[in-house]
Amino acid sequence: MEDLPLHELSEYMQPSDTFEHQSERDEILKGSGIIGMLQQNASARTDDKGSGLTKLLGAYQAALDRHAIVAVTDRRSRILSANRQFCAVSGYREDELIGQPHRLVNSGHHPKAFFEGMWRTIAYGQVWHGEICNRAKDGNLYWVDTTIVPLVGSDGRVEAYISIRYDITKRKAAEQALHEEVERRRGTEALLVDVMETVPDGIAAFDANDRLVLFNRSYANLHMHPAEAIRIGASFESILQHGLAKGQYVLPRNTGESHQAWLRARLRAHRNPGRSTVQELADGRWIQIRERRSTSGHIVGTRTDITELKRSESAIKFLAEHDPLTGLLNRSVLSQRLEEAVTACRRNQTSGLLMVMDLDGFKQINDSMGHAAGDALLKTIAQRLTEAFRRSDTVVRLGGDEFAVVVPQLGRRDSIDALAQRLLAAVQRPAMVQRRSLAPRLSLGIARFPQDGHALEVLLRKADMALYRAKAEGRGTYRIFTRAMRAHVEQRRRLTAALTSAVARGAIDVVLQPQFTLSDHRLTGFEALARWTNEGRAVSPPDFIAIAEESGLIGDLGNLVLNKALEAIGSLRQNGMETGPVAINIASAQIRQVGFVPMLQAAVHRHGLTPGDVEIELTENILLDEAGDEIARRLKTLRTAGFSIALDDFGTGYASLSHLGRFPIDRIKIDRGFVSRMSSAQDTCTIVRAIIGLAHALGMTVVAEGIETQAQLEQLLAYGCDFGQGYLFSPPLAPEQLMARLGDGLDFKLARGLCEPDQPPR
């Protein structure tokens, strides 16, 4: 066959005129022999006596017509014949197709080069096969799998083309959908990888066989020499073994047995995920590990670097447990250390000591030389105490010039005398303070455990008795508690009897200390404080509350104060005063009473108040109560009922940080001791800032107690403290005083408060 020139190929690809007459179409068909072929096929379908080959060809044509799209076009692409399937898929009638160029169904989807290649193939008499997108009469696109066969005449020239097509529209749609889904998944996977690499936490997933299947860069960076162990397919155990071999983890003991015990425990936790753990790394970092099992059975875990949090916790814990001036442990640690020593002594059938001491004449040093001199002397004394005792002993600054020491495993009288004399000699050496030589003197009281008692309060009381005897007998000496030191005990017994009678008669008074917003000095509420006068003498609240706790009166006393406080606030409300909520201290014995919650709710309702008018104040000792779980449940019930919860004297107890998340606390009260020391101790300022920041981070507000100076107020405002109370604003006032001043229309103003004109704030 002759090669067709390119200009002819181009001609084939141009739109062609339609047939002007039917005869023109038939003439072309006859000239190419196509009419004869079609007639022969038609006769084969009707002539049952035709040859077997003719019948077979007829059957092929019938089958082809039924399932394929068949068309015959001339050399210029004009349609000469179209079967029913062609009409059905294109939407055109046969008479609309015959004589039209095949461009009639061109969709415009394919580029010009596509058809150039097709025409180049079939024009040279070669079969072409491909997939074409066409457009139906109604505008919809459809896809056909197309085979075009050239019909070559007797002269060797291409006369026409037969095209056989199959509708593959659904398949193409499925392929497109599959392609889009694959692309979507690729995009999702790429996004997942991007997100994982962006997250600072280490992320890793292990399959059902505990093999690593997924991890991000942060996970690898949390391990030493990660390329050696962190790889897809590595087992979790091999990663742990690698870390142990490299000394990556900080373990309690650096022994092979300890390592294996840790490894077994870590594998158990990993294979039974659900609880978070914290691990210290050898490079000083801390990581928190959280692992969960996915629905597909994978163990997915995150490793969060919490180094800064642990450092902050350690710093806050150190500040909370240590005296900022001397660096000694503070009172918050004393109870725990004493309890541990008592337990050890009871177990080993030995004895130990609780020593309480203070400096004689320390007030005169402060008054004559100033507080800076007093602080310098206290630091010197603290250093000497630390040097005088063993590392196993616990030296504590109780406050002011008072110290305490827990000495375990020392009970013989001669040993006690020797220790006391050595201590007095060490402390009472001359000390240089502000270029002056001072001769400090120390009085010392000693109680033994377990024979003198087990509890801190009991032992402190008995050591105090011995201390008072040492002071009474000349100071600068020591005394050991004996049964003969009972005068103080008898006095306490008389006070206990008097307090029991006073509680029974309701002879306990309540005063209300106003609380203000520090930013605008607006009255926001009151704290209810108990007052007791016995035989014409006011007994200090710490004294009679301690007696109530020792004697079991604290529950009755607390309920009496509670009802009197509610009554006072209710009366002020009835007289038109906007009081805000009243904060009432609740003892452990109260909150543990059966029916306390409904009793409190009934009392609030009885006085015309709502739970929102009452704030429950707790001390940190309650948080350490052995019935802590029960107390936590009741506090949550009260919180749900609408009462707010405040933690009083924050920072003075050992349980502060470890229990904040366990109990539903709304507000933290900074102890007056911290407030009073802010102006003289930078460490105290750091503690106050830390407390306020911690409370705000936990969604709590902060009240500062004992604000007495403008400087304290300004410091607290700078630290972001929310509320305050103290003599700078107002002293505690009896309800009748508040009522009288309400009638006078006296406003609450800073530095004037509700104080009498001749009674300035202090």
VOGU-3710 file (C-alpha; in Angstrom, 3 decimals, decimal comma):
1> medlplhels> 0,000/0,000/0,000  1,258/3,458/-0,853  2,327/5,689/1,950  -0,040/8,578/2,359  1,506/12,014/2,402  1,137/14,094/5,531  -1,139/16,581/3,812  -3,613/13,723/3,207  -3,412/12,688/6,836  -4,138/16,247/7,793
11> eymqpsdtfe> -7,066/16,189/5,451  -8,453/13,136/7,200  -8,320/14,927/10,470  -10,333/17,888/9,277  -14,126/18,050/9,479  -15,677/16,514/6,299  -18,850/17,413/4,492  -21,812/15,111/4,879  -23,283/13,167/1,976  -25,615/15,252/-0,167
21> hqserdeilk> -27,518/12,214/-1,486  -28,118/8,697/-0,288  -26,828/7,451/-3,610  -23,427/9,001/-2,866  -23,178/6,954/0,303  -24,292/3,747/-1,440  -21,824/4,352/-4,267  -18,973/4,507/-1,805  -20,158/1,369/-0,063  -20,404/-0,503/-3,408
31> gsgiigmlqq> -17,019/0,748/-4,536  -15,415/-0,581/-1,427  -17,286/-3,867/-1,503  -18,863/-3,097/1,817  -22,463/-3,309/0,447  -21,803/-6,766/-0,798  -20,403/-7,805/2,506  -23,343/-6,372/4,404  -25,857/-7,958/2,025  -24,094/-11,241/2,303
41> nasartddkg> -24,286/-10,996/6,106  -27,980/-10,119/5,897  -28,756/-13,065/3,650  -26,754/-15,301/5,935  -29,091/-14,385/8,750  -32,204/-15,315/6,735  -30,989/-18,191/4,541  -31,013/-21,277/6,708  -29,534/-23,315/3,859  -26,453/-21,150/3,419
51> sgltkllgay> -23,006/-22,459/3,851  -21,723/-23,187/7,375  -19,133/-20,430/7,099  -21,756/-17,882/6,107  -23,921/-18,852/9,065  -20,948/-18,652/11,385  -20,117/-15,174/10,132  -23,738/-14,176/10,572  -23,677/-15,433/14,143  -20,502/-13,461/14,848
61> qaaldrhaiv> -22,089/-10,331/13,440  -25,269/-10,846/15,465  -23,258/-11,354/18,640  -21,074/-8,374/17,841  -24,066/-6,158/17,136  -25,616/-7,164/20,427  -22,661/-6,341/22,640  -20,417/-3,972/20,704  -20,665/-0,540/19,145  -19,944/-1,030/15,449
71> avtdrrsril> -19,524/1,665/12,816  -18,121/1,945/9,337  -16,581/5,208/8,142  -15,056/6,225/4,867  -11,564/7,551/4,428  -12,738/11,014/5,428  -14,285/9,751/8,647  -17,886/10,057/7,428  -20,126/7,494/9,013  -21,370/4,923/6,486
81> sanrqfcavs> -22,963/2,483/8,908  -23,839/2,468/12,614  -25,439/-0,342/14,606  -28,074/-0,122/17,308  -25,486/-0,072/20,097  -23,867/2,997/18,526  -27,234/4,742/18,459  -28,053/3,676/21,996  -24,820/4,902/23,586  -24,566/8,118/21,546
91> gyredeligq> -28,229/9,059/21,760  -28,430/9,746/17,993  -30,788/7,999/15,561  -29,201/6,127/12,701  -30,345/8,693/10,142  -28,736/11,423/12,288  -25,424/9,588/12,220  -25,193/8,345/8,598  -23,195/10,724/6,471  -21,964/12,763/9,465
101> phrlvnsghh> -18,258/13,013/10,252  -17,278/11,020/13,282  -16,398/14,345/14,913  -20,093/14,507/15,743  -19,340/12,581/18,945  -15,941/14,166/19,619  -15,842/15,305/23,278  -12,823/17,553/23,018  -11,250/15,568/25,858  -8,237/14,362/23,871
111> pkaffegmwr> -5,478/16,626/22,515  -4,836/17,015/18,805  -1,743/14,810/19,010  -3,921/11,905/20,146  -5,892/11,876/16,877  -2,809/12,570/14,797  -1,307/9,361/16,088  -4,527/7,432/15,512  -4,888/8,623/11,907  -1,254/7,992/11,184
121> tiaygqvwhg> -1,753/4,371/12,207  -5,004/3,571/10,381  -4,160/5,577/7,260  -1,244/3,260/6,674  -3,517/0,221/6,970  -2,623/-0,719/10,529  -5,076/-1,624/13,271  -5,382/0,987/16,033  -6,552/0,244/19,561  -7,184/2,685/22,368
131> eicnrakdgn> -9,663/4,284/24,750  -11,619/7,323/23,580  -13,886/9,709/25,429  -16,911/10,718/23,289  -19,832/13,043/23,854  -23,444/11,840/23,468  -26,228/13,869/21,963  -27,402/14,994/25,422  -23,924/16,287/26,243  -22,901/13,491/28,594
141> lywvdttivp> -19,468/11,973/28,160  -18,911/8,281/27,665  -15,817/6,176/27,252  -15,312/3,418/24,679  -12,609/0,822/24,241  -12,004/1,205/20,497  -10,448/-0,963/17,800  -10,281/0,533/14,281  -9,585/-1,849/11,386  -8,795/-0,389/7,924
151> lvgsdgrvea> -10,606/-2,019/4,917  -8,161/-2,313/2,044  -9,516/-2,450/-1,524  -8,293/-4,584/-4,446  -5,919/-1,834/-5,434  -4,236/-1,944/-2,049  -5,635/1,381/-0,886  -7,602/1,918/2,322  -11,254/2,266/1,326  -12,969/2,546/4,715
161> yisiryditk> -12,600/1,822/8,431  -14,552/-0,514/10,687  -14,553/0,515/14,348  -15,606/-1,837/17,112  -16,146/-0,187/20,485  -17,155/-1,315/23,933  -18,747/0,999/26,474  -16,295/1,272/29,383  -17,805/4,359/30,997  -18,543/2,606/34,281
171> rkaaeqalhe> -15,092/1,099/34,396  -13,473/4,468/33,744  -15,644/6,044/36,431  -14,553/3,316/38,841  -10,931/3,823/37,843  -11,271/7,567/38,361  -12,890/7,035/41,734  -10,146/4,612/42,676  -7,515/7,068/41,505  -9,085/9,863/43,519
181> everrrgtea> -9,290/7,618/46,576  -5,647/6,637/46,168  -4,679/10,303/45,851  -6,818/11,204/48,843  -5,165/8,509/50,896  -1,758/9,596/49,748  -2,620/13,126/50,759  -3,932/11,938/54,117  -0,834/9,839/54,715  1,384/12,760/53,764
191> llvdvmetvp> -0,569/15,017/56,122  -0,342/12,414/58,898  3,402/12,159/58,456  3,689/15,946/58,385  1,590/16,284/61,550  3,562/13,553/63,314  6,842/15,220/62,467  5,500/18,587/63,582  4,294/17,331/66,983  7,084/17,745/69,573
201> dgiaafdand> 6,006/14,567/71,380  7,563/11,269/70,412  5,005/9,026/68,669  5,403/5,313/67,976  3,133/2,398/67,088  3,799/-1,311/67,554  1,876/-4,117/65,866  0,336/-7,210/67,450  3,772/-8,860/67,447  5,218/-5,861/69,272
211> rlvlfnrsya> 7,198/-4,743/66,231  7,739/-1,076/65,481  5,619/-0,030/62,495  5,545/3,748/62,801  7,525/6,462/64,590  8,426/10,116/64,211  11,701/11,974/64,547  10,904/13,150/68,086  10,545/9,533/69,228  13,978/8,678/67,849
221> nlhmhpaeai> 15,513/11,797/69,410  14,376/10,697/72,877  16,765/7,746/72,647  20,537/7,611/72,681  22,123/6,404/69,439  18,663/5,942/67,852  19,879/4,637/64,484  21,102/1,479/66,178  17,749/0,531/67,686  14,897/2,663/66,337
231> rigasfesil> 14,003/1,107/63,018  10,865/-0,325/61,451  10,461/-3,942/62,489  12,450/-3,633/65,709  10,780/-5,194/68,739  9,862/-3,056/71,707  11,927/-5,274/73,984  15,022/-4,835/71,807  14,629/-1,045/72,010  14,433/-1,252/75,814
241> qhglakgqyv> 17,433/-3,598/75,949  19,388/-1,180/73,786  18,519/1,710/76,103  19,549/-0,288/79,180  22,847/-1,251/77,563  23,546/2,399/76,719  22,646/3,572/80,236  19,768/5,649/78,927  17,405/5,217/81,894  17,861/6,320/85,508
251> lprntgeshq> 16,954/3,334/87,698  16,673/3,047/91,508  19,701/0,735/91,664  22,380/0,162/89,062  22,513/-3,628/89,266  21,774/-6,375/86,770  18,915/-7,637/88,919  17,433/-4,163/89,164  17,719/-3,725/85,399  15,885/-6,973/84,708
261> awlrarlrah> 13,165/-6,149/87,223  12,673/-2,760/85,579  12,601/-4,351/82,131  9,937/-6,878/83,166  7,801/-4,164/84,752  8,105/-1,898/81,706  7,174/-4,738/79,322  4,125/-5,581/81,445  3,001/-1,967/81,394  3,569/-1,743/77,630
271> rnpgrstvqe> 1,616/-4,909/76,854  -1,228/-3,857/79,137  -1,440/-0,179/78,199  -3,692/2,391/79,783  -1,723/4,016/82,603  0,808/6,781/82,118  4,302/6,491/83,552  7,175/8,907/84,045  10,780/7,991/83,311  13,947/9,915/84,095
281> ladgrwiqir> 16,650/9,729/81,418  20,386/9,736/82,022  20,836/13,039/80,186  18,677/14,831/82,742  15,426/14,773/80,781  12,105/13,431/82,042  9,520/11,882/79,739  5,898/11,010/80,354  4,816/7,827/78,579  1,192/7,285/77,580
291> errstsghiv> 0,191/4,144/75,680  -3,165/2,881/74,405  -4,262/-0,105/72,340  -6,012/0,852/69,087  -9,063/-0,895/67,655  -6,777/-2,606/65,132  -4,706/-4,105/67,933  -1,708/-1,768/67,660  -0,096/-0,290/70,745  0,213/3,437/70,125
301> gtrtditelk> 2,242/5,548/72,506  3,419/9,105/73,016  6,531/10,306/74,826  6,260/13,852/76,146  9,296/15,741/77,377  8,231/17,066/80,798  11,695/18,098/81,931  10,748/21,729/82,537  7,618/20,689/84,414  9,618/18,345/86,663
311> rsesaikfla> 12,186/21,062/87,292  9,422/23,511/88,165  7,779/20,968/90,446  11,101/20,280/92,142  11,755/23,979/92,564  8,302/24,644/93,976  8,526/21,571/96,206  11,917/22,693/97,459  10,598/26,172/98,170  7,499/24,748/99,852
321> ehdpltglln> 9,526/22,401/102,065  12,467/24,635/102,923  12,813/27,766/104,955  13,785/30,558/102,548  16,042/32,289/105,065  18,124/29,449/106,496  17,691/26,756/103,853  16,592/24,294/106,535  13,534/22,137/106,121  10,354/23,827/107,303
331> rsvlsqrlee> 7,515/22,632/109,490  5,684/21,028/106,559  8,263/18,200/106,521  8,428/17,665/110,259  5,335/15,497/110,573  6,420/13,061/107,883  9,989/12,700/109,161  8,791/12,233/112,725  6,233/9,638/111,666  8,944/7,693/109,828
341> avtacrrnqt> 11,255/7,838/112,858  8,516/6,749/115,288  7,586/3,831/113,046  11,225/2,711/112,846  11,671/2,962/116,608  8,543/0,942/117,315  9,658/-1,677/114,816  13,188/-1,904/116,256  12,091/-1,373/119,869  14,358/1,636/120,210
351> sgllmvmdld> 13,807/5,295/121,106  14,281/8,638/119,441  14,081/12,329/120,326  12,095/15,346/119,293  14,051/18,423/120,320  12,458/21,883/120,316  14,617/24,972/120,844  14,616/28,720/120,498  17,066/31,551/120,981  16,993/33,456/124,240
361> gfkqindsmg> 16,820/37,224/123,837  16,367/37,102/120,078  13,756/39,870/120,151  16,269/42,222/121,745  18,732/41,537/118,932  16,061/42,354/116,317  15,012/45,473/118,193  18,516/46,797/118,835  20,368/45,736/115,684  17,571/45,366/113,162
371> haagdallkt> 16,018/42,427/111,353  19,000/42,046/109,048  21,166/41,244/112,065  18,548/38,853/113,366  18,400/37,085/110,009  22,191/36,798/109,882  22,232/35,244/113,345  19,504/32,770/112,409  21,560/31,666/109,387  24,567/31,118/111,622
381> iaqrlteafr> 22,530/29,110/114,117  21,042/27,032/111,300  24,532/26,235/109,993  25,719/25,210/113,453  22,689/22,997/114,007  23,290/21,270/110,664  26,925/20,604/111,582  26,038/19,348/115,079  23,674/16,596/113,928  23,988/13,511/111,796
391> rsdtvvrlgg> 22,746/13,350/108,195  20,024/10,956/109,383  18,684/13,622/111,747  16,117/16,148/110,563  16,723/19,809/111,405  13,693/22,066/110,910  13,025/25,746/111,348  9,564/26,051/112,871  9,436/29,809/112,397  10,957/32,910/113,943
401> defavvvpql> 13,783/31,786/116,219  12,262/28,340/116,855  13,862/25,136/115,611  13,105/21,445/115,956  15,209/18,335/115,393  14,107/14,728/114,960  16,809/12,368/116,219  16,007/8,713/115,511  17,646/5,815/117,363  18,877/7,676/120,452
411> grrdsidala> 17,188/6,862/123,755  19,735/6,324/126,537  19,790/9,096/129,102  23,542/9,512/129,057  23,515/9,749/125,261  20,754/12,356/125,390  22,697/14,437/127,950  25,867/14,240/125,870  24,068/15,288/122,681  22,290/18,197/124,397
421> qrllaavqrp> 25,479/19,499/126,000  27,416/19,188/122,735  24,628/21,004/120,896  24,505/23,870/123,410  28,282/24,255/123,284  28,281/24,326/119,461  25,454/26,832/119,147  26,452/29,143/121,992  29,909/29,948/120,631  30,366/33,675/119,879
431> amvqrrslap> 29,210/34,741/116,440  30,213/37,795/114,413  27,162/39,745/113,223  27,558/43,174/111,640  31,101/43,368/113,008  29,852/42,702/116,505  30,475/39,603/118,552  27,272/38,087/119,865  26,921/35,248/122,337  23,742/33,428/121,327
441> rlslgiarfp> 21,983/31,395/123,971  19,733/28,461/123,277  17,003/26,889/125,419  16,176/23,306/124,579  13,250/21,001/125,381  13,342/17,270/124,652  10,599/14,659/124,313  11,270/10,977/123,694  9,341/8,686/121,407  7,543/6,431/121,446
451> qdghalevll> 7,341/6,528/125,251  6,189/10,191/125,406  3,851/9,849/122,431  3,575/9,017/118,749  1,919/12,045/117,141  3,687/15,263/116,259  1,282/17,457/118,214  1,662/15,381/121,372  5,423/15,268/121,183  5,652/18,968/120,328
461> rkadmalyra> 3,489/19,779/123,324  5,646/17,762/125,665  8,857/19,110/124,195  7,409/22,607/124,650  6,702/21,814/128,296  10,354/20,865/128,722  11,429/24,008/126,828  9,352/26,247/129,104  10,905/24,540/132,122  14,405/25,188/130,697
471> kaegrgtyri> 13,551/28,862/130,228  12,005/29,068/133,683  15,153/27,574/135,197  17,675/29,988/133,798  17,672/29,690/129,997  20,658/28,574/127,972  20,079/25,009/129,104  18,000/21,926/128,314  15,331/19,852/129,989  13,880/16,442/129,179
481> ftramrahve> 10,138/15,993/129,553  9,006/14,195/132,701  5,659/13,364/134,207  6,227/16,066/136,789  5,765/18,734/134,111  2,017/18,712/134,454  1,127/22,258/135,376  0,629/23,129/131,776  -1,330/19,924/131,226  -3,622/20,803/134,123
491> qrrrltaalt> -4,197/24,231/132,669  -5,096/22,627/129,376  -7,485/20,307/131,186  -9,270/23,248/132,767  -9,462/25,024/129,426  -10,865/21,873/127,846  -13,645/21,694/130,431  -14,420/25,382/130,002  -14,464/25,055/126,219  -16,779/22,047/126,416
501> savargaidv> -19,199/24,090/128,502  -18,914/27,120/126,218  -19,658/25,052/123,103  -22,630/23,418/124,814  -24,003/26,855/125,767  -23,251/28,382/122,395  -20,883/30,844/124,068  -18,528/31,026/121,112  -18,591/34,260/119,151  -18,029/34,802/115,444
511> vlqpqftlsd> -16,356/37,811/113,854  -16,223/38,517/110,132  -13,062/39,638/108,374  -13,815/41,439/105,093  -12,192/40,236/101,864  -11,521/42,590/98,973  -10,455/42,529/95,345  -6,902/43,852/95,275  -7,353/45,691/91,996  -10,217/47,985/93,019
521> hrltgfeala> -10,603/47,322/96,777  -14,188/46,172/96,287  -15,746/44,111/99,087  -16,275/40,567/97,827  -17,037/38,588/100,965  -16,013/37,674/104,517  -14,108/35,032/106,400  -15,818/33,813/109,576  -13,436/33,569/112,569  -14,192/32,012/115,960
531> rwtnegravs> -13,589/33,962/119,198  -13,779/32,721/122,815  -13,536/34,637/126,067  -12,940/32,540/129,206  -13,190/34,112/132,646  -12,919/37,544/131,112  -9,783/36,701/129,102  -9,685/36,174/125,370  -8,240/32,780/124,500  -6,301/32,743/121,250
541> ppdfiaiaee> -7,991/30,773/118,465  -4,954/28,485/117,884  -5,064/27,541/121,574  -8,741/26,698/121,905  -8,948/25,129/118,449  -6,027/22,881/119,366  -7,856/21,967/122,591  -11,003/21,238/120,616  -9,080/18,976/118,261  -7,379/17,124/121,098
551> sgligdlgnl> -10,586/16,669/123,065  -12,841/15,708/120,155  -14,833/18,950/120,409  -13,796/20,210/117,018  -16,885/18,853/115,240  -19,325/20,502/117,655  -17,275/23,702/117,741  -17,135/23,816/113,957  -20,885/23,302/113,585  -21,562/26,042/116,117
561> vlnkaleaig> -19,291/28,493/114,267  -20,860/27,435/110,971  -24,398/28,210/112,098  -23,413/31,488/113,749  -21,619/32,604/110,606  -24,620/31,751/108,423  -26,908/33,551/110,845  -24,701/36,666/110,773  -24,537/36,775/106,974  -28,274/36,117/106,726
571> slrqngmetg> -29,020/39,043/109,051  -26,733/41,380/107,112  -28,444/40,344/103,892  -31,877/40,984/105,377  -30,725/44,471/106,323  -29,749/45,254/102,781  -26,023/44,580/102,828  -24,409/42,927/99,804  -22,071/40,638/101,693  -20,733/38,307/99,051
581> pvainiasaq> -19,951/34,738/100,129  -18,736/33,875/103,623  -15,723/31,581/103,994  -16,082/29,107/106,859  -13,300/26,808/108,031  -14,425/23,184/108,148  -12,468/20,656/110,201  -11,840/17,087/109,182  -14,088/15,807/111,966  -16,962/17,925/110,641
591> irqvgfvpml> -16,806/16,901/107,040  -16,514/13,240/108,027  -19,688/13,416/110,141  -22,526/11,283/108,812  -25,057/13,571/107,167  -22,779/16,607/107,100  -23,669/17,544/103,527  -27,470/17,557/103,975  -27,017/19,271/107,365  -24,998/22,049/105,709
601> qaavhrhglt> -27,534/22,419/102,911  -30,392/22,631/105,418  -28,560/25,246/107,514  -27,855/27,379/104,446  -31,515/27,207/103,404  -32,696/27,926/106,943  -30,837/31,220/106,997  -32,181/32,306/103,606  -28,925/31,698/101,757  -27,837/29,566/98,819
611> pgdveielte> -24,799/27,291/98,433  -23,196/30,002/96,303  -23,142/32,211/99,417  -20,810/29,830/101,272  -17,171/28,943/100,721  -15,804/25,872/102,495  -12,266/26,458/103,797  -9,976/23,491/104,363  -6,492/23,281/105,800  -3,817/21,084/104,252
621> nilldeagde> -4,031/18,748/107,262  -7,442/17,678/106,005  -5,914/16,710/102,672  -3,546/14,393/104,537  -6,344/12,844/106,571  -6,449/9,060/106,499  -10,034/9,335/105,221  -8,861/11,423/102,273  -10,876/9,480/99,687  -14,098/9,930/101,636
631> iarrlktlrt> -13,388/13,632/102,143  -12,662/14,045/98,422  -16,021/12,446/97,560  -17,913/14,715/99,949  -16,131/17,791/98,661  -17,092/16,862/95,119  -20,701/16,485/96,281  -20,557/19,943/97,884  -18,971/21,401/94,752  -21,720/19,890/92,611
641> agfsialddf> -24,318/21,361/94,973  -22,906/24,854/94,361  -20,505/25,396/97,279  -17,009/26,702/96,488  -13,926/25,150/98,083  -10,855/27,040/99,340  -7,515/25,681/100,566  -6,361/27,697/103,591  -2,763/28,397/104,687  -1,411/27,184/101,355
651> gtgyaslshl> 2,301/26,447/101,292  2,667/25,622/104,991  1,745/21,956/104,640  3,486/19,037/102,985  0,514/17,976/100,909  0,048/21,074/98,780  1,348/20,009/95,376  0,554/16,315/95,589  -3,104/16,840/96,480  -4,200/19,862/94,454
661> grfpidriki> -5,383/17,692/91,592  -7,152/15,227/93,881  -9,538/17,644/95,566  -11,969/20,080/93,887  -10,276/23,335/94,931  -11,610/26,672/93,631  -9,449/29,083/95,603  -6,071/29,084/97,347  -5,306/31,215/100,393  -1,698/32,273/100,862
671> drgfvsrmss> -0,676/32,009/104,503  -0,034/35,287/106,305  3,486/34,082/107,132  4,440/34,268/103,446  2,844/37,703/103,087  4,654/39,114/106,109  8,058/37,895/104,842  7,739/39,220/101,295  9,452/42,510/102,056  12,461/40,869/103,696
681> aqdtctivra> 12,999/37,605/101,819  13,331/37,361/98,045  12,801/33,600/98,209  9,446/34,204/99,850  8,489/36,483/96,970  9,449/33,692/94,584  7,223/31,277/96,506  4,286/33,690/96,460  4,697/34,257/92,708  4,919/30,516/92,140
691> iiglahalgm> 1,792/29,844/94,211  -0,193/32,475/92,329  1,043/31,230/88,951  0,300/27,613/89,856  -3,193/28,458/91,089  -4,032/30,449/87,965  -2,663/27,679/85,745  -5,038/25,279/87,500  -7,990/27,627/87,052  -8,077/28,758/90,706
701> tvvaegietq> -8,216/32,217/92,271  -5,919/33,388/95,081  -6,577/35,164/98,396  -3,674/36,619/100,392  -4,102/36,701/104,184  -2,628/39,151/106,644  -2,045/42,144/104,339  -0,946/44,926/106,646  1,142/47,333/104,550  0,787/49,186/101,279
711> aqleqllayg> 4,059/47,613/100,099  2,622/44,127/100,575  -0,486/45,112/98,654  1,536/46,494/95,747  3,724/43,388/95,598  0,709/41,083/95,559  -0,923/43,166/92,839  2,243/42,920/90,757  2,227/39,137/91,175  -1,390/38,939/89,952
721> cdfgqgylfs> -3,065/38,031/93,261  -6,853/38,288/93,028  -8,157/38,935/96,557  -6,865/39,880/99,982  -7,723/40,406/103,615  -5,902/41,963/106,530  -5,629/45,010/108,727  -4,706/47,223/105,796  -8,331/46,797/104,747  -10,138/45,985/107,988
731> pplapeqlma> -9,754/43,973/111,186  -12,263/41,217/111,914  -15,543/42,760/113,095  -18,479/41,455/115,071  -21,771/41,235/113,145  -23,289/43,994/115,288  -20,369/46,286/114,420  -20,972/45,653/110,748  -24,676/46,288/111,252  -24,026/49,586/113,016
741> rlgdgldfkl> -21,611/50,763/110,357  -24,051/49,703/107,696  -26,572/51,977/109,277  -24,029/54,812/109,274  -23,497/54,246/105,563  -19,739/53,814/106,054  -18,021/52,615/102,887  -15,091/50,215/102,749  -12,002/52,151/101,776  -8,375/51,078/101,638
751> arglcepdqp> -6,309/52,098/104,680  -9,479/53,301/106,435  -11,557/50,171/106,126  -13,816/49,679/109,093  -11,149/50,585/111,616  -11,893/53,043/114,353  -10,373/56,499/113,740  -7,988/56,007/116,660  -7,126/52,461/115,613  -4,963/52,615/112,462
761> pr> -4,368/49,519/110,387  -1,536/47,293/111,535
//
